[in-house]
Amino acid sequence: DTGVSQNPRHKITKRGQNVTFRCDPISEHNRLYWYRQTLGQGPEFLTYFQNEAQLEKSRLLSDRFSAERPKGSFSTLEIQRTEQGDSAMYLCASSDAGTGWNEKLFFGSGTQLSVL
Amino acid sequence: AQKVTQAQTEISVVEKEDVTLDCVYETRDTTYYLFWYKQPPSGELVFLIRRNSFDEQNEISGRYSWNFQKSTSSFNFTITASQVVDSAVYFCALSEDGGATNKLIFGTGTLLAVQP
């Protein structure tokens, strides 16, 4: 069990550029979540996948944000035309739904995005 | 609206002291789940406990204990004989959809600093 892996750990970009983050969940986990955390706040739910299907998106997720999980494995989160307000820690988490363990989320260390 | 309030922003204690972290929640759901997560300086949130709304039994796990009281909508967390390794941000969270998924509403967290 290698845990949830997120890359890159840090990303600095200029306003208006596109960025993409990657998340590799624990291999047997079928649910994958993206959360966003700003300084001094708790994480906020963005979206989640059950296998390859994106089942829900928060209203926080504007049309500049898109997430994918091809083949139900790793996931990517892309932000187009970044804005300074997008600066945050983007957290990925996974869980194994359907076996009674979906209550336990396993989080990655996050990708810290800074938009200049 | 659903909400989680952690009124204590920062707490500082000396090693071996007991400390209680407060959590108050608001929900209209009759079925819901409450969680505590720990976020050490490394940034990776770690699951501590999940409690459903029908189980008001207090729980103890080693030096950790949780007090769930529906009458006051509180789910407080106590660390007995605190240690330096307990220093972290602690988040209380509420399931947004009755616990069907891990869409969680987090509080703003309590930073616990344990001094040697």
Chai-1 contact restraints between the chains, C-beta under 6 A:
chainA,res_idxA,chainB,res_idxB,connection_type,confidence,min_distance_angstrom,max_distance_angstrom,comment,restraint_id
A,Y33,B,N102,contact,1.0,0.0,6.0,A-B,restraint_1
A,Q41,B,T108,contact,1.0,0.0,6.0,A-B,restraint_2
A,G42,B,F91,contact,1.0,0.0,6.0,A-B,restraint_3
A,G42,B,F106,contact,1.0,0.0,6.0,A-B,restraint_4
A,G42,B,G107,contact,1.0,0.0,6.0,A-B,restraint_5
A,G42,B,T108,contact,1.0,0.0,6.0,A-B,restraint_6
A,G42,B,G109,contact,1.0,0.0,6.0,A-B,restraint_7
A,P43,B,F106,contact,1.0,0.0,6.0,A-B,restraint_8
A,F45,B,K103,contact,1.0,0.0,6.0,A-B,restraint_9
A,S95,B,N102,contact,1.0,0.0,6.0,A-B,restraint_10
A,E103,B,R50,contact,1.0,0.0,6.0,A-B,restraint_11
A,K104,B,F47,contact,1.0,0.0,6.0,A-B,restraint_12
A,L105,B,N102,contact,1.0,0.0,6.0,A-B,restraint_13
A,F107,B,E44,contact,1.0,0.0,6.0,A-B,restraint_14
A,F107,B,L45,contact,1.0,0.0,6.0,A-B,restraint_15
A,S109,B,G43,contact,1.0,0.0,6.0,A-B,restraint_16
A,S109,B,E44,contact,1.0,0.0,6.0,A-B,restraint_17
A,G110,B,G43,contact,1.0,0.0,6.0,A-B,restraint_18
